[in-house]
Amino acid sequence: HPIQHASGSFSRRDFLRVSGIAALTVGGMTVLTACGPAAQSSDASASSATTTSAGSDTSSSDSLKLGDGKTLRVAMELAYPPFETKDDAGNPEGLAVDFIRDFGAAYGYDVQKVWDGNPDQTFLIGTSLVRETFENETSDTGRNIISAFGSWERNLTAKDVLTLSGRGTWTTGGIQNFHNFSGQAQYLHKLDNTQSLYASVGQSFVLPTFSQMYSREQAGGIRNIIGNPDLKPQKGLHYEAGWKKEETNRQYKVALFTEKIDDNISYSGTSGRWYAINEDFKNHGIEASIRGQEDNGFTWHAGLTWQDPKSKQTTEKTSAKRYWDRSYGRILLTGGVGYEKEKWTTALNFSYLADRVQSPLAAHSHSVKPYLLTSMTVKYSPNK
C-alpha cells in the first residue's frame, strides 16, 4: 500500500518505505536533510515523528532542539531546481531554501550553511530531540526520540568525492524503547562539468509509529487500521549505482538498485480491516528520470521504474507465508507539470502503477488492475 506525497505523486522509495541517513523533523514535518549525489530518503528515526491518526486517536510531536537551540545549520547540494539551486550570483535559492529561511524567521533560528573545515572537505554534525504522545480510549503513552548524526564529505581528487554519514537513534520513556546506528557511504566520479557516476551503500532504520502500534478498530469505519503493539523497527540495507547529468534547465538520472529490509512495517487485511505487521522485504530494479525547468515559469518531470518487490512474513502462525511472494507492482510511471508566477504556484502530478498484485495473508499473490493516482495543488502566498 503506497505512501503518498502531499503532492499526490510517489516514488519507489516512498511506497517501499525506504529511508536514509540524516534528517530532522519539527512538529512532525521533515524540514532538514543532508543532500548528496545519491541520497536516500530521510532516516525514519526522524520521519517516524510524522503525525498520524486513526479514528479518534491523536499523536503529536512536542519539541525539538538543535544544538544551541538558536542556530540552524543546513546542508544542500543546490543542484535540484526548482527546490535547491543557485541564482546568477551563486547564492542559494529555491522552494526548499525559501522554506528553511521562512522557518528560521518564524521560530527565531539563525540559518547558516554547513560548517566546512577547508575547501576539500565538509562536515555536518547535529542532534535532534522529538517528543511524541498518543492517546485513545485504550492507550495513553509517549516517548522521546533522540538522534545524533554526522556527515563527512571529502574531495579525493578534482573529480572524485567520498561521503561518509552516520546516525544514532535512541528512544526513552516509552513502553518499548529502541536504539540503532545507521551508516552510509557514497562515492561520486565526475565525468565532466555536467555528468557524474555514483555508487552508494546505506543502512536504514524506521521506528513504528504510535498509530501503527496502538490504533484500534473504529465502529462503522470503512478502512480501519488495527495496530500491533509488538511491532519491531524495520532495518534495511540498500545499494544504488547510477549516472547523472545536470544541465542548466535539465536533470537526467539512471540508476540500478537493490535492497533488503528486515521486519518491514506493512499492512495486510481484507474487508476494510488492515493490520499492521512486520514482514521481510526485498527489491531490485532500474529507474530513469528527467526534470526540466523552462524560462516561462513552467517545470516538469517524468520517471519510469521497473522493479521486482517481494515480501515474506516473519510470524510463527501456521497460515503465514514463509516464502518470498510478489508485492506491489513491477512498473511505476510518474510525471507532472508545475507553474510559478509571482504569488501563485500550481502543480499537477500523476503516478501509474502497473503489473500489480495483491498479497493475501495466507495465499499466493494474484494480479489486479493497474491504478492511476492524480493530484493538483494550487498555492497562493500573499506575503511573497
LINPESUL-V600343 format. One line per field, one symbol per residue. phi: phi as a letter, one per 30 degrees, with the letter a starting at -180 (. if undefined). burial: b if it has 24 or more other C-alpha atoms within 12 Angstrom, else e. Layout:
phi->???
burial->???
This chain:
phi->.dccdddjcbcedddchdbcccabbbhicdbbbddadbdddddddcdddedbbbicdbbbccabbchdibcccbcbdhbbdcdbabddciddakddddddddddddciccdbdddbdadcabcbbabbbbccbbbadcbbbaacccbbbabbcbddbdcbbcbcbabcbbcbicdcbbbabbbabbbbbddadbcacbbbbacbbbddddddcbdbdcdiddbdccdbdcecdcbbbbbababbbbcebbbcabbcbbabbchedbbblbhicccdbcadbbaalbbbbbbbbcdcjdbaaaabbcbbdbbbdcdcdddddccdbdbhbccbcbalbbbbbhccbbabbbbbcbhdbccddbaddbdbddbbcbabbbbbcdcd
burial->bbeeeebbbbbbbbbbbbbbbbbbbbbbbbbbbbbbbbbbbbbbbbbbbbbbbbbebbbbbbebbbeeeebbbbbbbbbbbbebbeeeeeebbeebbeebbebbeeeeeebebbbeeeeeebbbbbbbbbbbbbbeeeeebbbbbbbbbbbbbbeeeeebbbbbbbbbbbbeeeebebbbbbbbbbbbbbeeeeebbbbbbbbbbbbbbbbbbbbbbeeeeeebbbbbbebbbbbbbbbbbbbbbbeebbbbbbbbbbbbbbbbbbbbeeeeebbbbbbbbbbbbbbbbbbbbeeeeebbbbbbbbbbbbbbbbeeeeebbeeebbbbbbbbbbbbbbbbeeeebbbbbbbbbbbbbbbbbeeebeeeeeeebbbeeeeeeeee
